[in-house]
Amino acid sequence: MAVPFGQDGDFGQRALIDRINNDLGNDLGNLLNRLIGMSYKYFDGVIVSGQCEKYYSEELKRIQTVIGELDQLMVDIQINRYLEYASYWQISR
């Protein structure tokens, strides 16, 4: 199901579900696998996040800002802008 935004195309609910599941499985699965591997490599599998805000307060603020902006784009049904914005933050992290 690859249809350029704003163009006509065939839509199938099954194709949409498969696409979402594949993207989630590939992207999130890869991220989780890397995090688990790195946690064992560098921290013996033990991650303590009690001081996350202390060391990463700016990053956490930035993430909350991005999430808020993405949420509003979805509410406004501006899916093309949502995808562009999400892609920008993924590339520029």
N, CA, C and O atoms as a printed pandas DataFrame, in Angstrom:
     atom_number atom_name residue_name chain_id  residue_number  x_coord  y_coord  z_coord
0              1         N          MET        A               1    0.845   -1.171    0.000
1              2        CA          MET        A               1    0.000    0.000    0.000
2              3         C          MET        A               1    0.891    1.235    0.000
3              4         O          MET        A               1    1.104    1.845    1.048
4              5         N          ALA        A               2    1.402    1.600   -1.139
5              6        CA          ALA        A               2    2.215    2.800   -1.263
6              7         C          ALA        A               2    1.514    3.746   -2.218
7              8         O          ALA        A               2    1.542    3.555   -3.434
8              9         N          VAL        A               3    0.888    4.762   -1.661
9             10        CA          VAL        A               3    0.162    5.744   -2.457
10            11         C          VAL        A               3    0.677    7.116   -2.054
11            12         O          VAL        A               3    0.640    7.462   -0.874
12            13         N          PRO        A               4    1.159    7.910   -3.014
13            14        CA          PRO        A               4    1.616    9.258   -2.671
14            15         C          PRO        A               4    0.477   10.063   -2.051
15            16         O          PRO        A               4   -0.676    9.948   -2.469
16            17         N          PHE        A               5    0.812   10.883   -1.046
17            18        CA          PHE        A               5   -0.209   11.655   -0.361
18            19         C          PHE        A               5   -0.917   12.579   -1.335
19            20         O          PHE        A               5   -0.280   13.251   -2.147
20            21         N          GLY        A               6   -2.232   12.606   -1.248
21            22        CA          GLY        A               6   -3.040   13.465   -2.096
22            23         C          GLY        A               6   -3.401   12.842   -3.432
23            24         O          GLY        A               6   -4.077   13.471   -4.246
24            25         N          GLN        A               7   -2.964   11.628   -3.665
25            26        CA          GLN        A               7   -3.236   10.953   -4.933
26            27         C          GLN        A               7   -4.255    9.837   -4.698
27            28         O          GLN        A               7   -4.436    9.369   -3.574
28            29         N          ASP        A               8   -4.905    9.428   -5.765
29            30        CA          ASP        A               8   -5.826    8.306   -5.663
30            31         C          ASP        A               8   -5.036    7.006   -5.612
31            32         O          ASP        A               8   -3.937    6.901   -6.156
32            33         N          GLY        A               9   -5.616    6.034   -4.953
33            34        CA          GLY        A               9   -4.967    4.739   -4.873
34            35         C          GLY        A               9   -5.900    3.729   -4.246
35            36         O          GLY        A               9   -6.936    4.086   -3.684
36            37         N          ASP        A              10   -5.530    2.481   -4.345
37            38        CA          ASP        A              10   -6.327    1.421   -3.743
38            39         C          ASP        A              10   -6.038    1.383   -2.244
39            40         O          ASP        A              10   -4.895    1.513   -1.808
40            41         N          PHE        A              11   -7.092    1.205   -1.482
41            42        CA          PHE        A              11   -6.948    1.113   -0.036
42            43         C          PHE        A              11   -7.533   -0.205    0.419
43            44         O          PHE        A              11   -8.647   -0.570    0.044
44            45         N          GLY        A              12   -6.780   -0.905    1.220
45            46        CA          GLY        A              12   -7.272   -2.135    1.821
46            47         C          GLY        A              12   -6.937   -2.126    3.294
47            48         O          GLY        A              12   -5.796   -1.861    3.673
48            49         N          GLN        A              13   -7.919   -2.413    4.127
49            50        CA          GLN        A              13   -7.694   -2.399    5.566
50            51         C          GLN        A              13   -6.618   -3.406    5.953
51            52         O          GLN        A              13   -5.782   -3.123    6.812
52            53         N          ARG        A              14   -6.632   -4.565    5.334
53            54        CA          ARG        A              14   -5.629   -5.587    5.637
54            55         C          ARG        A              14   -4.219   -5.092    5.293
55            56         O          ARG        A              14   -3.271   -5.324    6.042
56            57         N          ALA        A              15   -4.095   -4.405    4.144
57            58        CA          ALA        A              15   -2.795   -3.873    3.732
58            59         C          ALA        A              15   -2.308   -2.816    4.721
59            60         O          ALA        A              15   -1.117   -2.742    5.022
60            61         N          LEU        A              16   -3.235   -1.998    5.224
61            62        CA          LEU        A              16   -2.881   -0.985    6.205
62            63         C          LEU        A              16   -2.400   -1.633    7.498
63            64         O          LEU        A              16   -1.371   -1.234    8.043
64            65         N          ILE        A              17   -3.120   -2.609    7.986
65            66        CA          ILE        A              17   -2.742   -3.309    9.215
66            67         C          ILE        A              17   -1.389   -3.994    9.049
67            68         O          ILE        A              17   -0.545   -3.930    9.943
68            69         N          ASP        A              18   -1.184   -4.648    7.907
69            70        CA          ASP        A              18    0.108   -5.299    7.655
70            71         C          ASP        A              18    1.246   -4.285    7.633
71            72         O          ASP        A              18    2.321   -4.535    8.178
72            73         N          ARG        A              19    1.007   -3.154    7.007
73            74        CA          ARG        A              19    2.040   -2.117    6.914
74            75         C          ARG        A              19    2.408   -1.599    8.305
75            76         O          ARG        A              19    3.588   -1.471    8.634
76            77         N          ILE        A              20    1.400   -1.306    9.110
77            78        CA          ILE        A              20    1.646   -0.801   10.458
78            79         C          ILE        A              20    2.384   -1.854   11.287
79            80         O          ILE        A              20    3.368   -1.540   11.956
80            81         N          ASN        A              21    1.915   -3.086   11.244
81            82        CA          ASN        A              21    2.560   -4.144   12.017
82            83         C          ASN        A              21    3.998   -4.369   11.580
83            84         O          ASN        A              21    4.878   -4.570   12.417
84            85         N          ASN        A              22    4.241   -4.336   10.281
85            86        CA          ASN        A              22    5.607   -4.528    9.786
86            87         C          ASN        A              22    6.514   -3.388   10.218
87            88         O          ASN        A              22    7.640   -3.620   10.659
88            89         N          ASP        A              23    6.027   -2.154   10.093
89            90        CA          ASP        A              23    6.838   -1.009   10.498
90            91         C          ASP        A              23    7.123   -1.050   11.985
91            92         O          ASP        A              23    8.257   -0.822   12.405
92            93         N          LEU        A              24    6.115   -1.337   12.784
93            94        CA          LEU        A              24    6.316   -1.415   14.231
94            95         C          LEU        A              24    7.268   -2.544   14.582
95            96         O          LEU        A              24    8.182   -2.373   15.388
96            97         N          GLY        A              25    7.048   -3.688   13.976
97            98        CA          GLY        A              25    7.897   -4.843   14.266
98            99         C          GLY        A              25    9.337   -4.594   13.887
99           100         O          GLY        A              25   10.248   -4.954   14.633
100          101         N          ASN        A              26    9.554   -3.986   12.741
101          102        CA          ASN        A              26   10.927   -3.743   12.291
102          103         C          ASN        A              26   11.591   -2.628   13.078
103          104         O          ASN        A              26   12.688   -2.807   13.608
104          105         N          ASP        A              27   10.936   -1.484   13.158
105          106        CA          ASP        A              27   11.568   -0.324   13.789
106          107         C          ASP        A              27   11.676   -0.480   15.298
107          108         O          ASP        A              27   12.760   -0.327   15.862
108          109         N          LEU        A              28   10.574   -0.782   15.950
109          110        CA          LEU        A              28   10.603   -0.901   17.405
110          111         C          LEU        A              28   11.355   -2.148   17.854
111          112         O          LEU        A              28   12.046   -2.134   18.872
112          113         N          GLY        A              29   11.216   -3.214   17.093
113          114        CA          GLY        A              29   11.953   -4.437   17.422
114          115         C          GLY        A              29   13.453   -4.217   17.330
115          116         O          GLY        A              29   14.205   -4.685   18.185
116          117         N          ASN        A              30   13.887   -3.511   16.305
117          118        CA          ASN        A              30   15.302   -3.200   16.136
118          119         C          ASN        A              30   15.797   -2.314   17.270
119          120         O          ASN        A              30   16.871   -2.550   17.823
120          121         N          LEU        A              31   15.017   -1.296   17.619
121          122        CA          LEU        A              31   15.398   -0.416   18.719
122          123         C          LEU        A              31   15.506   -1.187   20.029
123          124         O          LEU        A              31   16.488   -1.044   20.759
124          125         N          LEU        A              32   14.505   -1.999   20.326
125          126        CA          LEU        A              32   14.519   -2.772   21.564
126          127         C          LEU        A              32   15.716   -3.726   21.601
127          128         O          LEU        A              32   16.377   -3.853   22.631
128          129         N          ASN        A              33   15.988   -4.384   20.499
129          130        CA          ASN        A              33   17.123   -5.300   20.428
130          131         C          ASN        A              33   18.440   -4.576   20.691
131          132         O          ASN        A              33   19.299   -5.085   21.410
132          133         N          ARG        A              34   18.595   -3.399   20.112
133          134        CA          ARG        A              34   19.820   -2.620   20.327
134          135         C          ARG        A              34   19.945   -2.170   21.777
135          136         O          ARG        A              34   21.025   -2.231   22.366
136          137         N          LEU        A              35   18.826   -1.715   22.348
137          138        CA          LEU        A              35   18.865   -1.257   23.741
138          139         C          LEU        A              35   19.219   -2.393   24.699
139          140         O          LEU        A              35   20.004   -2.211   25.630
140          141         N          ILE        A              36   18.646   -3.535   24.467
141          142        CA          ILE        A              36   18.956   -4.680   25.328
142          143         C          ILE        A              36   20.423   -5.067   25.189
143          144         O          ILE        A              36   21.107   -5.301   26.185
144          145         N          GLY        A              37   20.901   -5.134   23.954
145          146        CA          GLY        A              37   22.301   -5.482   23.725
146          147         C          GLY        A              37   23.256   -4.494   24.364
147          148         O          GLY        A              37   24.244   -4.891   24.982
148          149         N          MET        A              38   22.968   -3.203   24.218
149          150        CA          MET        A              38   23.843   -2.187   24.800
150          151         C          MET        A              38   23.762   -2.190   26.327
151          152         O          MET        A              38   24.759   -1.937   27.003
152          153         N          SER        A              39   22.579   -2.476   26.868
153          154        CA          SER        A              39   22.460   -2.493   28.329
154          155         C          SER        A              39   23.335   -3.598   28.927
155          156         O          SER        A              39   23.927   -3.418   29.990
156          157         N          TYR        A              40   23.411   -4.724   28.249
157          158        CA          TYR        A              40   24.278   -5.808   28.748
158          159         C          TYR        A              40   25.753   -5.499   28.496
159          160         O          TYR        A              40   26.609   -5.813   29.322
160          161         N          LYS        A              41   26.038   -4.893   27.366
161          162        CA          LYS        A              41   27.431   -4.602   27.024
162          163         C          LYS        A              41   28.041   -3.556   27.954
163          164         O          LYS        A              41   29.184   -3.699   28.389
164          165         N          TYR        A              42   27.278   -2.504   28.257
165          166        CA          TYR        A              42   27.839   -1.386   29.014
166          167         C          TYR        A              42   27.421   -1.338   30.483
167          168         O          TYR        A              42   28.101   -0.717   31.300
168          169         N          PHE        A              43   26.304   -1.990   30.823
169          170        CA          PHE        A              43   25.774   -1.851   32.191
170          171         C          PHE        A              43   25.406   -3.181   32.828
171          172         O          PHE        A              43   24.639   -3.203   33.790
172          173         N          ASP        A              44   25.923   -4.275   32.329
173          174        CA          ASP        A              44   25.613   -5.608   32.848
174          175         C          ASP        A              44   24.107   -5.871   32.913
175          176         O          ASP        A              44   23.637   -6.613   33.775
176          177         N          GLY        A              45   23.367   -5.265   32.007
177          178        CA          GLY        A              45   21.925   -5.497   31.925
178          179         C          GLY        A              45   21.092   -4.725   32.930
179          180         O          GLY        A              45   19.880   -4.926   33.009
180          181         N          VAL        A              46   21.717   -3.849   33.699
181          182        CA          VAL        A              46   20.997   -3.088   34.730
182          183         C          VAL        A              46   21.011   -1.608   34.352
183          184         O          VAL        A              46   22.072   -0.987   34.276
184          185         N          ILE        A              47   19.837   -1.057   34.118
185          186        CA          ILE        A              47   19.712    0.357   33.772
186          187         C          ILE        A              47   18.943    1.056   34.885
187          188         O          ILE        A              47   17.828    0.660   35.226
188          189         N          VAL        A              48   19.539    2.081   35.437
189          190        CA          VAL        A              48   18.888    2.878   36.480
190          191         C          VAL        A              48   18.586    4.249   35.875
191          192         O          VAL        A              48   19.496    4.973   35.473
192          193         N          SER        A              49   17.317    4.590   35.817
193          194        CA          SER        A              49   16.938    5.841   35.164
194          195         C          SER        A              49   16.500    6.913   36.157
195          196         O          SER        A              49   15.839    7.878   35.772
196          197         N          GLY        A              50   16.857    6.758   37.415
197          198        CA          GLY        A              50   16.437    7.703   38.447
198          199         C          GLY        A              50   16.929    9.120   38.230
199          200         O          GLY        A              50   16.300   10.068   38.701
200          201         N          GLN        A              51   18.037    9.285   37.528
201          202        CA          GLN        A              51   18.585   10.620   37.319
202          203         C          GLN        A              51   18.478   11.072   35.862
203          204         O          GLN        A              51   19.211   11.956   35.420
204          205         N          CYS        A              52   17.571   10.463   35.135
205          206        CA          CYS        A              52   17.389   10.797   33.721
206          207         C          CYS        A              52   17.082   12.282   33.536
207          208         O          CYS        A              52   17.674   12.936   32.676
208          209         N          GLU        A              53   16.162   12.814   34.337
209          210        CA          GLU        A              53   15.799   14.226   34.209
210          211         C          GLU        A              53   16.964   15.143   34.558
211          212         O          GLU        A              53   17.108   16.218   33.975
212          213         N          LYS        A              54   17.786   14.726   35.499
213          214        CA          LYS        A              54   18.931   15.537   35.899
214          215         C          LYS        A              54   19.905   15.723   34.742
215          216         O          LYS        A              54   20.403   16.827   34.517
216          217         N          TYR        A              55   20.177   14.650   34.009
217          218        CA          TYR        A              55   21.175   14.696   32.951
218          219         C          TYR        A              55   20.622   14.987   31.562
219          220         O          TYR        A              55   21.364   15.424   30.683
220          221         N          TYR        A              56   19.346   14.754   31.356
221          222        CA          TYR        A              56   18.765   14.892   30.018
222          223         C          TYR        A              56   17.519   15.769   30.017
223          224         O          TYR        A              56   16.585   15.510   29.258
224          225         N          SER        A              57   17.490   16.786   30.841
225          226        CA          SER        A              57   16.296   17.625   30.942
226          227         C          SER        A              57   15.980   18.339   29.626
227          228         O          SER        A              57   14.813   18.436   29.246
228          229         N          GLU        A              58   16.990   18.834   28.935
229          230        CA          GLU        A              58   16.753   19.528   27.659
230          231         C          GLU        A              58   16.195   18.570   26.609
231          232         O          GLU        A              58   15.276   18.922   25.869
232          233         N          GLU        A              59   16.741   17.377   26.547
233          234        CA          GLU        A              59   16.261   16.391   25.581
234          235         C          GLU        A              59   14.822   15.989   25.880
235          236         O          GLU        A              59   14.012   15.841   24.965
236          237         N          LEU        A              60   14.507   15.813   27.152
237          238        CA          LEU        A              60   13.144   15.444   27.530
238          239         C          LEU        A              60   12.152   16.558   27.192
239          240         O          LEU        A              60   11.038   16.278   26.750
240          241         N          LYS        A              61   12.541   17.799   27.393
241          242        CA          LYS        A              61   11.681   18.929   27.017
242          243         C          LYS        A              61   11.454   18.940   25.507
243          244         O          LYS        A              61   10.337   19.156   25.036
244          245         N          ARG        A              62   12.518   18.707   24.765
245          246        CA          ARG        A              62   12.423   18.699   23.298
246          247         C          ARG        A              62   11.486   17.591   22.827
247          248         O          ARG        A              62   10.668   17.799   21.930
248          249         N          ILE        A              63   11.610   16.422   23.432
249          250        CA          ILE        A              63   10.742   15.297   23.070
250          251         C          ILE        A              63    9.286   15.632   23.357
251          252         O          ILE        A              63    8.417   15.355   22.529
252          253         N          GLN        A              64    9.002   16.224   24.519
253          254        CA          GLN        A              64    7.627   16.590   24.865
254          255         C          GLN        A              64    7.078   17.628   23.891
255          256         O          GLN        A              64    5.905   17.567   23.523
256          257         N          THR        A              65    7.900   18.567   23.473
257          258        CA          THR        A              65    7.480   19.572   22.496
258          259         C          THR        A              65    7.126   18.918   21.170
259          260         O          THR        A              65    6.084   19.208   20.582
260          261         N          VAL        A              66    7.993   18.042   20.708
261          262        CA          VAL        A              66    7.751   17.354   19.437
262          263         C          VAL        A              66    6.472   16.523   19.514
263          264         O          VAL        A              66    5.658   16.556   18.591
264          265         N          ILE        A              67    6.289   15.791   20.587
265          266        CA          ILE        A              67    5.087   14.963   20.739
266          267         C          ILE        A              67    3.836   15.831   20.723
267          268         O          ILE        A              67    2.841   15.474   20.092
268          269         N          GLY        A              68    3.878   16.966   21.413
269          270        CA          GLY        A              68    2.737   17.870   21.418
270          271         C          GLY        A              68    2.415   18.398   20.033
271          272         O          GLY        A              68    1.249   18.469   19.645
272          273         N          GLU        A              69    3.439   18.767   19.292
273          274        CA          GLU        A              69    3.234   19.278   17.939
274          275         C          GLU        A              69    2.718   18.179   17.011
275          276         O          GLU        A              69    1.854   18.429   16.170
276          277         N          LEU        A              70    3.242   16.978   17.161
277          278        CA          LEU        A              70    2.756   15.865   16.343
278          279         C          LEU        A              70    1.303   15.544   16.669
279          280         O          LEU        A              70    0.507   15.285   15.766
280          281         N          ASP        A              71    0.954   15.558   17.941
281          282        CA          ASP        A              71   -0.432   15.307   18.340
282          283         C          ASP        A              71   -1.372   16.316   17.698
283          284         O          ASP        A              71   -2.432   15.947   17.193
284          285         N          GLN        A              72   -0.987   17.589   17.714
285          286        CA          GLN        A              72   -1.864   18.615   17.145
286          287         C          GLN        A              72   -2.012   18.440   15.636
287          288         O          GLN        A              72   -3.100   18.644   15.099
288          289         N          LEU        A              73   -0.950   18.070   14.956
289          290        CA          LEU        A              73   -1.047   17.825   13.515
290          291         C          LEU        A              73   -2.015   16.686   13.221
291          292         O          LEU        A              73   -2.754   16.741   12.238
292          293         N          MET        A              74   -2.019   15.665   14.052
293          294        CA          MET        A              74   -2.938   14.550   13.845
294          295         C          MET        A              74   -4.375   14.996   14.126
295          296         O          MET        A              74   -5.291   14.625   13.393
296          297         N          VAL        A              75   -4.575   15.783   15.174
297          298        CA          VAL        A              75   -5.905   16.306   15.490
298          299         C          VAL        A              75   -6.424   17.152   14.321
299          300         O          VAL        A              75   -7.605   17.092   13.981
300          301         N          ASP        A              76   -5.541   17.931   13.718
301          302        CA          ASP        A              76   -5.913   18.792   12.587
302          303         C          ASP        A              76   -5.976   18.031   11.262
303          304         O          ASP        A              76   -6.211   18.628   10.211
304          305         N          ILE        A              77   -5.768   16.735   11.313
305          306        CA          ILE        A              77   -5.776   15.844   10.138
306          307         C          ILE        A              77   -4.814   16.353    9.066
307          308         O          ILE        A              77   -5.147   16.399    7.881
308          309         N          GLN        A              78   -3.646   16.724    9.497
309          310        CA          GLN        A              78   -2.580   17.146    8.588
310          311         C          GLN        A              78   -1.526   16.038    8.547
311          312         O          GLN        A              78   -0.388   16.210    8.983
312          313         N          ILE        A              79   -1.947   14.915    8.014
313          314        CA          ILE        A              79   -1.116   13.713    8.047
314          315         C          ILE        A              79    0.186   13.909    7.278
315          316         O          ILE        A              79    1.237   13.434    7.706
316          317         N          ASN        A              80    0.121   14.605    6.148
317          318        CA          ASN        A              80    1.347   14.836    5.376
318          319         C          ASN        A              80    2.352   15.652    6.186
319          320         O          ASN        A              80    3.543   15.341    6.168
320          321         N          ARG        A              81    1.905   16.684    6.893
321          322        CA          ARG        A              81    2.809   17.475    7.731
322          323         C          ARG        A              81    3.302   16.654    8.917
323          324         O          ARG        A              81    4.455   16.792    9.326
324          325         N          TYR        A              82    2.433   15.792    9.478
325          326        CA          TYR        A              82    2.829   14.906   10.576
326          327         C          TYR        A              82    3.995   14.027   10.143
327          328         O          TYR        A              82    4.997   13.917   10.850
328          329         N          LEU        A              83    3.858   13.404    8.979
329          330        CA          LEU        A              83    4.905   12.509    8.491
330          331         C          LEU        A              83    6.205   13.262    8.195
331          332         O          LEU        A              83    7.295   12.774    8.494
332          333         N          GLU        A              84    6.080   14.448    7.608
333          334        CA          GLU        A              84    7.272   15.252    7.331
334          335         C          GLU        A              84    7.971   15.643    8.629
335          336         O          GLU        A              84    9.194   15.554    8.731
336          337         N          TYR        A              85    7.202   16.071    9.605
337          338        CA          TYR        A              85    7.755   16.522   10.882
338          339         C          TYR        A              85    8.379   15.352   11.645
339          340         O          TYR        A              85    9.473   15.476   12.197
340          341         N          ALA        A              86    7.686   14.231   11.672
341          342        CA          ALA        A              86    8.220   13.049   12.353
342          343         C          ALA        A              86    9.510   12.588   11.677
343          344         O          ALA        A              86   10.469   12.226   12.357
344          345         N          SER        A              87    9.540   12.598   10.361
345          346        CA          SER        A              87   10.748   12.199    9.635
346          347         C          SER        A              87   11.894   13.156    9.912
347          348         O          SER        A              87   13.039   12.731   10.062
348          349         N          TYR        A              88   11.589   14.449    9.981
349          350        CA          TYR        A              88   12.621   15.442   10.275
350          351         C          TYR        A              88   13.271   15.161   11.623
351          352         O          TYR        A              88   14.496   15.191   11.737
352          353         N          TRP        A              89   12.456   14.885   12.654
353          354        CA          TRP        A              89   13.006   14.659   13.985
354          355         C          TRP        A              89   13.742   13.335   14.069
355          356         O          TRP        A              89   14.686   13.194   14.847
356          357         N          GLN        A              90   13.317   12.365   13.274
357          358        CA          GLN        A              90   14.020   11.085   13.273
358          359         C          GLN        A              90   15.408   11.259   12.668
359          360         O          GLN        A              90   16.379   10.679   13.154
360          361         N          ILE        A              91   15.499   12.055   11.614
361          362        CA          ILE        A              91   16.781   12.262   10.918
362          363         C          ILE        A              91   17.690   13.179   11.726
363          364         O          ILE        A              91   18.899   12.953   11.769
364          365         N          SER        A              92   17.146   14.202   12.364
365          366        CA          SER        A              92   17.970   15.221   12.995
366          367         C          SER        A              92   18.255   14.980   14.474
367          368         O          SER        A              92   18.757   15.875   15.154
368          369         N          ARG        A              93   17.947   13.794   14.982
369          370        CA          ARG        A              93   18.162   13.540   16.413
370          371         C          ARG        A              93   19.581   13.524   16.792
371          372         O          ARG        A              93   19.905   13.322   17.962
